[in-house]
């Protein structure tokens, strides 16, 4: 009998590749995607992508989507409270684990494991420990398509906002920037891939700088 799990879903490339790996695992069944959405903005937290596109993405993947609403400038306490409420609901349905697209940040992994352990659930990290350049190239080679939607301008030029995440994007990254953006240098939105029934139709819109640091490319 397959183990029922949920997948922490940002809409970005690492979550997409983690999901794909699990779908090809044969030992698990994906019960739902799980995403935090910022109240008022109606967008994916951190990535800034519209909820409408998030829902189109889940539809293309053929999977249920659980949205956790969090307030703007959300405190860690509120985030953890709302996340736990959602996880406990899934646990009551017989779901034993949550999967994450983390690659190598040990403090992030330890935090997730500690929080999940509190409610008796475990974590899965299907991409963990793989060289990030290989992970990035595999994503592209598998046929996934993504757009850089958020750039931390302290790490990377704002010119990368709105660019296709492809071989040219990787070649143009300056030294010290992780090719998967694991240190928060950039975030992406995946609009097509081998597990998509059809591409999510997106148009690049306005590019905006927020907090004098984060450069967002609006997709619509």
Secondary structure, DSSP 8 states (H G I E B T S, - for coil): --EEEEEE--SSHHHHHHHHHHHTTSSEEEEEEEEEEETTTTEETTT--BHHHHHHHHHHHT--EEEEEE-TT--HHHHHHHHHHHHHHHHHTT--EEE----S-HHHHHHHHHHHHHTT-EEE-TTTTS-HHHHHHHHHHTT-EEEEEEEETTTS-GGGTT-B-SHHHHHH--TTS-TT-TTSSEEEEEEE-TT-SS-----EEEEEEETTTEEEEEE-
